[in-house]
Amino acid sequence: MSEAKRAKTIEGMTGPWEIVIGLEVHAQVQSEAKLFSGASTTFGAEPNANVSLVDAGMPGMLPVINDFCVEQAVRTGLGLNAQINKVSVFDRKNYFYPDLPQGYQISQFKQPIVGEGEVIVDLPGGESVTVRIERLHLEQDAGKSLHDQDPNHTYVDLNRSGVALMEIVSKPDMRSSDEAAAYLKKLRNLLRYLGTCDGNMDEGSMRADVNVSICKPGAYEKFRETGSFSHLGTRCEIKNVNSMKFVAQAIEYEARRQIDVVEGGGTVNQETRLFDNKAGVTRAMRSKEEAHDYRYFPDPDLLPLELEDDFIARIKASIPELPDAKKARFVSEYGLSVYDAGLLVAERETAAYFEEAAKGRDAKAVANWIAGDLFASLNRDNKSIDESPVSAAALGEMVGLISDNTISGRIAKDVFVIMYATGEAPAKIVEEKGLRQVTDTGAIGAAVDEVIDANPAKVAELLKKPKLLGWFVGEVMKKTQGKANPQAVNDLLRAKLGDRIGE
C-alpha cells in the first residue's frame, strides 16, 4: 500500500495534516524470576512480597543475569525477523523515581541485544503493511507508586521492581491510530505465540509509549527518502498506555491538539504526556528527556553479554509456527479465505482449537461455527476459548452430524445452545431430544401438501413473486419442527409448484 494511501488526513484550518506514529512497547518477559535476581514475578502477590535485596537496591548487592530472560529476548528477536547481536552491553540509565530504589535503571543503550526487524500488520480489506522494528533491548522494570491508599501519603510496591522488560521500539512507520492499534495487536499475538510475554495489558505486563507528530502531506515521503526528522513535526511521547483502545484514542486527541497549537501560531514542545482515559485527553507530564539527560554508562557490575552461534541456533529451532506462516497454511491446506484464516490465527489457542475441530471435517463449516456462534457465546460470557464449555472435538462432531445429514443447520443451532449450556456430546443431545433430521420424502411430502393446500392465495402469488417460495420452505420447516431436510423440502416444493413459480 502506498504511503499516500495509508496516511490518515485530518482537516485543519490551514488545510490537511497527516499523523506520524512510532511505538515503544514495554513487554514483561514471561519468566518465573526477575532479570537480575531470583525473586518471584507472580502477579497479584501481597505488596512487597516478591522483593529481593537486589530489587530493593540494598548497598553491596550485585545483579546476576537471568539466562532464561536472555533466551526469551533472543526468541522474540527471531520472531521479529530481527538481527540478533552477539555482543550487547548493559548500561546504567540514571534517573530518580521513588519506585526505582537504586536511583538508576539497568538497561541497554548503544548495544542492544536485538537490532532491526519487522512486523507485518494486517489491515481491514485484506491489505497489510510492514512496520519496521528499530531495536529490542532488555531492561529492569521499576516498582509501582500507589497514590490512592492514603490521602496524605504515597505508598510504594516493589513487587514489579527488577522484572525483566523487553522494550520493542518501532520506527515511525504508522500513519493512523487504526494502524497503531493493529500493530500493537499483532505484536501482542506474536509475543503470545512465542511464549515470551503473556500480553495481559490490564495487568500492566504490556504497555506502550506512543510517539505522535504531525506533518503536511508529502513531508513524510521526504522523511523516508532522506531519513531526516526535520521534515516531521515535533513529537510528543504519551507514556504507559495500557490498551489498544486507549492507544487509538490518545493518538486521535494528541494529533488534533498539536494541529490546534500549530495553527494557532504556537509551537509544539517536545515533552512527555500522560493519557487520561476517563477524560479522553493527554496532559503534560514533563519535558522530554534526551539520552544525555540520563547519563548512560556501562554497568560496572555486569560484563558484556556474548552469545554463541549454537545458543542462537538452539532457540531458533524451538520457535513454533508463527501467525503469518500459520495463516498461509490455513489458506492453502484448509481452503479458508484470508480473512477467516487471519481471524483463527489471531490467538494461538484459537488456531489449535480450530485444527482439532477440523480433523476429518468440513473446515470451512468449522471456521464459520467458531467465528459465529462460539465466539458470540464466549464474548457474551467474557470467556476465553480455553474456557469454552464446547470442546473442539465436540464442535467437530456436531459439524460431522450436519455433513452426514443427521441434523440440519437449523437444528444444529439448538444443539449448540444445549452443548454450550451442559457440555454434553452432540450425538447424545440429538438422540435424547429426538432431533434427528427427517429425510423420509414421504413424510416431508405430506407436510408440503398440507402447507400448499392451506394457502391457495399464497400459491397464486408465486407467479408474480417467485421469492415467496422461501415462505413455503419456512412453513414446512415449522410443521416438521425444523427436522425436515431443507434441501428435500426445496426439491419437493419445486416439484409440486414448478409450473406456478414466476421467472
C-alpha positions in Angstrom: 0.0 0.0 0.0 1.4 3.4 -0.9 2.3 5.9 1.8 -0.2 8.4 0.5 -3.0 5.9 0.6 -2.0 4.8 4.2 -1.9 8.3 5.7 -4.9 9.4 7.6 -5.7 13.0 6.8 -7.1 15.4 9.4 -8.5 18.7 8.2 -7.4 21.8 9.9 -8.0 25.5 9.3 -4.9 25.7 7.1 -5.6 22.5 5.2 -4.9 18.8 5.6 -2.5 17.3 8.1 -1.1 13.8 8.5 -0.1 11.8 11.6 3.2 10.0 12.1 3.4 7.4 14.9 6.0 5.3 16.5 5.5 2.9 19.4 7.9 1.9 22.2 6.3 -1.3 23.7 7.3 -2.5 27.1 6.7 -6.2 27.4 7.3 -8.0 30.6 9.3 -11.2 29.9 7.5 -14.4 30.8 9.8 -15.8 33.4 9.5 -17.1 36.9 12.3 -15.0 38.2 13.4 -11.3 37.7 16.1 -10.1 35.4 18.9 -9.8 38.0 17.6 -11.7 41.0 15.8 -14.9 41.9 12.7 -13.1 43.3 9.3 -14.3 42.0 7.4 -12.5 39.2 4.0 -13.8 40.3 1.3 -11.2 39.6 -1.1 -10.3 42.4 1.1 -11.1 45.4 0.9 -9.1 48.5 2.7 -5.7 48.2 6.5 -6.0 48.6 6.3 -9.8 48.9 8.4 -10.5 45.8 11.4 -8.4 46.6 15.0 -9.4 47.0 17.8 -7.3 48.4 18.9 -6.6 44.8 15.4 -5.4 43.8 15.3 -3.1 46.9 18.6 -1.5 46.0 20.4 -2.5 49.2 24.1 -1.5 49.3 26.6 -4.1 48.1 24.0 -6.2 46.3 25.2 -7.3 42.9 23.0 -8.2 39.9 23.3 -11.6 38.3 21.8 -12.0 34.8 18.9 -14.4 34.4 19.9 -16.6 31.4 16.3 -17.5 30.6 15.4 -13.8 30.2 18.2 -13.5 27.7 16.8 -16.6 25.9 13.4 -15.0 25.8 14.7 -11.8 24.3 16.6 -13.7 21.6 13.5 -15.8 20.9 11.4 -12.6 20.5 14.1 -11.1 18.2 14.0 -14.2 15.9 10.2 -14.0 15.8 10.5 -10.4 14.7 12.9 -11.4 11.8 15.4 -9.2 13.5 19.2 -9.1 13.8 20.5 -10.8 16.9 23.5 -9.0 18.2 26.1 -11.5 19.5 27.6 -8.8 21.8 25.4 -6.5 23.9 26.1 -4.3 26.8 24.0 -3.4 29.9 24.1 0.3 30.9 23.0 2.3 33.9 20.3 4.8 33.0 20.4 7.3 35.8 17.2 9.0 37.0 15.4 9.2 40.2 11.8 7.9 40.9 10.5 6.9 44.4 9.7 3.4 42.9 13.2 2.9 41.5 15.2 2.0 44.6 18.7 2.0 43.0 18.4 5.5 41.6 19.2 4.1 38.2 17.8 1.5 35.8 19.9 -1.2 34.3 19.0 -1.1 30.6 20.8 -1.2 27.2 21.6 1.8 25.2 24.1 1.8 22.3 24.5 -2.0 22.1 21.1 -3.7 22.5 20.6 -7.5 22.3 18.3 -7.3 19.2 18.7 -5.0 16.2 16.4 -4.1 13.3 13.4 -6.3 12.4 9.9 -6.0 11.2 6.2 -6.8 11.9 3.7 -7.5 9.1 0.4 -5.8 10.2 -2.9 -6.9 8.8 -5.4 -4.2 7.9 -9.1 -4.4 7.0 -9.8 -5.4 3.4 -7.0 -8.0 3.3 -4.2 -5.5 2.9 -1.1 -5.4 5.1 1.8 -3.0 5.9 5.3 -3.5 7.2 6.2 -1.8 10.4 10.0 -1.7 10.9 11.5 -2.5 14.3 14.5 -0.4 15.3 15.6 -2.4 18.3 14.7 -4.6 21.2 16.6 -4.2 24.4 16.4 -5.7 27.9 15.9 -3.7 31.0 14.6 -4.0 34.5 11.1 -2.6 35.4 10.5 -0.1 38.2 8.2 -0.6 41.1 4.8 1.0 41.4 3.7 4.1 43.3 0.3 3.9 44.9 -1.4 7.3 45.4 -4.9 6.1 46.4 -4.2 4.3 49.6 -3.9 7.3 51.9 -4.9 11.0 51.5 -1.5 12.2 52.9 1.0 9.5 51.8 2.2 7.7 48.7 3.0 4.0 49.1 5.4 2.0 47.0 5.1 -1.6 46.0 8.4 -3.1 44.7 7.0 -6.4 43.5 7.5 -5.2 39.9 10.9 -3.8 40.6 13.5 -5.8 38.7 11.1 -7.7 36.5 12.6 -8.2 33.0 11.2 -5.9 30.3 11.7 -6.1 26.6 11.4 -2.6 25.1 10.5 -3.1 21.5 11.0 0.2 19.6 9.4 0.7 16.2 10.4 3.2 13.6 7.9 6.0 12.9 6.1 3.9 10.3 2.4 4.1 11.4 0.2 6.6 9.7 -3.1 6.3 11.6 -4.5 5.4 15.0 -6.0 2.3 13.5 -2.6 1.1 12.2 -1.1 1.7 15.6 -3.8 -0.4 17.3 -3.4 -3.1 14.7 0.4 -3.1 15.1 0.0 -3.4 18.9 -2.5 -6.3 18.5 -0.2 -8.1 16.0 2.8 -7.7 18.3 0.9 -8.9 21.3 -0.3 -12.0 19.4 3.3 -12.7 18.2 4.7 -12.5 21.7 2.0 -14.8 23.0 2.7 -17.4 20.2 6.4 -17.2 21.2 5.6 -17.5 24.9 7.8 -14.6 25.7 5.1 -12.3 27.2 1.6 -13.0 28.3 0.4 -9.8 26.8 -2.1 -9.1 29.7 -2.4 -5.3 29.3 -4.9 -5.0 32.1 -2.2 -6.3 34.5 0.5 -4.0 33.1 2.6 -6.7 31.6 2.4 -5.0 28.2 2.1 -1.2 27.8 3.1 1.3 25.1 4.8 4.7 25.0 3.2 6.4 22.0 5.2 8.9 19.9 3.0 11.3 17.9 3.9 14.1 15.5 2.1 15.8 12.6 3.2 17.0 9.2 1.8 18.3 5.9 1.1 15.9 3.1 4.3 14.9 1.3 6.6 15.6 4.2 6.6 12.0 5.4 7.7 10.8 2.0 10.6 13.2 2.1 11.5 11.9 5.6 11.6 8.3 4.3 13.8 9.4 1.4 16.3 11.4 3.4 16.0 9.9 6.9 15.9 13.5 8.3 13.4 14.2 11.1 13.4 17.8 10.1 10.6 17.1 7.7 8.3 16.0 10.5 6.8 18.0 13.3 8.0 17.9 16.9 7.0 14.6 18.5 5.4 14.2 21.9 5.5 10.9 23.8 2.5 9.6 25.6 3.6 7.3 28.4 2.3 3.9 29.6 -0.9 3.5 27.6 -2.2 0.0 28.5 -4.9 -0.9 25.9 -5.3 -0.8 22.2 -8.4 1.3 22.5 -6.7 3.9 24.6 -3.7 4.0 22.2 -6.0 4.9 19.4 -7.9 7.5 21.5 -4.7 9.0 22.7 -3.3 9.4 19.1 -6.5 11.0 17.8 -6.6 13.5 20.7 -2.9 14.3 20.6 -2.8 14.8 16.8 -5.7 17.2 16.9 -4.1 19.0 19.9 -0.8 19.5 18.0 -2.7 20.8 14.9 -4.6 23.3 17.0 -1.3 24.5 18.6 0.5 25.0 15.3 -2.5 26.6 13.5 -2.9 28.9 16.5 0.6 30.2 16.0 2.1 28.3 18.8 5.0 25.7 19.0 4.6 22.1 19.9 7.0 21.4 22.8 8.9 18.1 22.8 7.5 16.6 26.1 6.3 13.5 27.8 2.5 13.4 28.3 0.0 11.1 30.1 -3.3 9.9 28.7 -6.4 10.5 30.9 -8.7 7.7 29.6 -11.6 9.0 31.6 -11.5 12.5 30.1 -10.1 11.3 26.8 -7.2 13.8 26.8 -3.5 13.9 27.1 -1.8 16.0 29.8 1.7 17.4 30.0 3.9 15.4 32.5 7.4 16.7 32.0 9.8 18.0 29.3 11.1 15.1 27.1 14.5 13.9 28.2 17.3 13.2 25.7 19.8 10.4 26.1 22.4 12.7 27.6 19.9 13.6 30.4 20.1 10.0 31.7 24.0 10.0 31.8 24.2 6.4 30.4 27.4 4.5 31.1 28.2 0.7 31.0 27.1 -1.0 34.3 30.4 -1.8 36.0 28.8 -4.9 37.7 27.9 -6.6 34.5 30.2 -7.9 31.8 29.2 -7.5 28.1 26.7 -10.2 27.1 28.3 -12.5 24.5 26.1 -15.0 22.6 27.3 -18.1 20.8 26.0 -19.3 17.4 24.9 -22.6 18.9 22.8 -20.8 21.6 21.0 -18.8 18.9 20.5 -21.8 16.7 19.0 -23.8 19.5 16.5 -21.1 20.3 15.6 -20.7 16.6 14.9 -24.4 16.3 12.4 -24.2 19.2 10.3 -21.4 17.7 6.8 -22.6 16.9 4.8 -21.9 13.7 4.1 -18.1 13.9 0.8 -16.4 12.9 1.8 -15.3 9.4 3.1 -18.8 8.4 0.1 -20.5 10.1 -2.3 -18.1 8.3 -0.8 -19.0 4.9 -1.0 -22.7 5.7 -4.7 -22.4 6.7 -5.5 -20.8 3.4 -3.6 -23.5 1.3 -4.3 -26.6 3.5 -7.9 -25.9 4.5 -9.1 -23.7 1.7 -10.1 -20.9 4.0 -10.3 -17.3 3.0 -7.5 -14.9 4.0 -10.0 -13.2 6.3 -11.1 -16.4 8.0 -7.6 -17.7 8.4 -6.5 -14.4 9.9 -9.3 -14.5 12.4 -8.4 -18.0 13.5 -4.7 -17.5 13.9 -5.0 -14.3 15.9 -4.7 -16.3 19.1 -2.6 -19.5 19.3 -5.3 -21.2 21.4 -8.0 -20.5 18.8 -5.8 -21.8 16.0 -5.2 -25.0 18.0 -8.9 -25.3 18.7 -9.8 -25.0 15.0 -7.3 -27.6 13.9 -8.6 -30.1 16.4 -12.2 -29.5 15.5 -11.4 -29.6 11.7 -9.8 -33.1 11.7 -11.8 -35.0 9.1 -14.5 -32.4 9.0 -15.6 -29.6 6.7 -13.0 -27.0 7.6 -15.0 -24.0 6.3 -18.0 -25.0 8.3 -15.9 -25.4 11.4 -14.4 -22.0 10.9 -17.9 -20.5 10.5 -19.2 -22.0 13.7 -16.1 -20.8 15.6 -16.3 -17.3 14.2 -20.1 -17.1 14.7 -21.9 -19.0 17.4 -18.9 -19.9 19.5 -17.2 -16.5 19.6 -20.6 -14.8 20.2 -21.2 -17.1 23.2 -17.7 -16.7 24.7 -17.8 -12.9 24.3 -21.1 -12.7 25.9 -19.8 -14.6 28.9 -16.4 -13.0 28.9 -14.6 -16.4 28.5 -11.5 -17.3 26.6 -11.6 -20.2 24.1 -9.7 -22.3 26.7 -12.7 -21.9 29.0 -15.2 -23.0 26.3 -17.8 -25.5 27.5 -17.9 -26.9 24.0 -14.7 -28.8 23.3 -13.0 -28.7 19.9 -13.8 -32.4 19.5 -17.5 -31.8 20.3 -17.8 -29.0 17.8 -16.2 -31.1 15.1 -18.6 -33.9 15.9 -21.5 -31.6 15.6 -20.3 -30.4 12.2 -20.0 -34.0 11.2 -23.6 -34.6 12.1 -24.6 -31.7 9.8 -22.4 -33.1 7.0 -23.9 -36.6 7.1 -27.5 -35.1 7.3 -28.2 -36.4 10.8 -29.2 -32.9 11.7 -29.9 -29.8 9.7 -28.1 -26.5 10.1 -31.2 -25.1 11.8 -31.3 -28.0 14.3 -27.6 -27.6 14.9 -28.2 -24.1 16.3 -30.4 -25.6 19.0 -27.9 -28.5 19.6 -25.1 -26.0 20.0 -27.0 -24.0 22.7 -27.5 -27.2 24.7 -23.9 -28.2 24.2 -22.7 -24.8 25.5 -25.0 -24.9 28.5 -24.4 -28.5 29.5 -21.1 -29.6 27.9 -22.9 -32.8 26.6 -21.9 -34.5 23.4 -23.9 -33.5 20.3 -24.9 -37.1 19.4 -26.3 -37.7 22.8 -28.3 -34.5 22.7 -29.7 -35.4 19.2 -30.9 -38.8 20.4 -32.3 -37.7 23.8 -34.2 -34.7 22.3 -35.4 -36.6 19.2 -33.7 -34.0 16.9 -32.6 -36.4 14.2 -33.3 -34.9 10.8 -36.3 -36.2 8.8 -35.1 -37.4 5.4 -38.1 -39.6 4.5 -39.5 -37.9 1.4 -42.9 -39.4 2.1 -43.3 -37.6 5.5 -41.8 -34.4 4.1 -44.1 -34.6 1.1 -47.2 -34.9 3.3 -46.1 -31.7 5.2 -45.5 -30.0 1.8 -49.0 -30.9 0.6 -50.6 -29.6 3.8 -48.9 -26.3 3.5 -49.9 -25.9 -0.2 -53.5 -26.9 0.4 -53.8 -24.5 3.3 -52.5 -21.5 1.4 -54.1 -21.2 -2.1 -53.7 -17.4 -2.1 -50.0 -17.6 -1.5 -49.7 -20.2 -4.3 -51.4 -17.8 -6.7 -49.0 -15.1 -5.7 -46.0 -17.2 -6.7 -46.4 -16.3 -10.4 -45.7 -12.7 -9.5 -43.4 -13.2 -6.5 -41.1 -16.3 -7.1 -39.2 -15.4 -3.9 -42.3 -16.4 -2.0 -41.1 -19.9 -2.3 -38.9 -19.2 0.8 -42.0 -18.6 2.8 -43.3 -22.1 1.9 -40.0 -23.6 2.9 -40.3 -21.9 6.3 -43.8 -23.1 6.8 -42.9 -26.7 6.0 -39.9 -26.4 8.4 -42.3 -25.1 11.1 -44.7 -28.0 10.6 -41.8 -30.5 10.9 -40.4 -28.7 13.9 -37.3 -27.9 11.9 -36.4 -31.6 11.4 -37.1 -31.8 7.7 -34.1 -31.9 5.4 -34.1 -28.3 3.9 -32.8 -29.5 0.5 -35.6 -32.1 0.3 -38.2 -29.5 1.2 -36.9 -27.2 -1.5 -36.9 -30.0 -4.1 -40.4 -31.2 -3.3 -41.8 -27.7 -3.3 -40.3 -27.0 -6.7 -41.6 -30.3 -8.0 -45.1 -29.6 -6.9 -45.2 -25.8 -7.6 -42.7 -25.6 -10.5 -45.3 -24.5 -13.1 -46.6 -21.8 -10.8 -43.3 -20.1 -9.9 -42.8 -17.0 -11.9 -39.4 -16.2 -13.5 
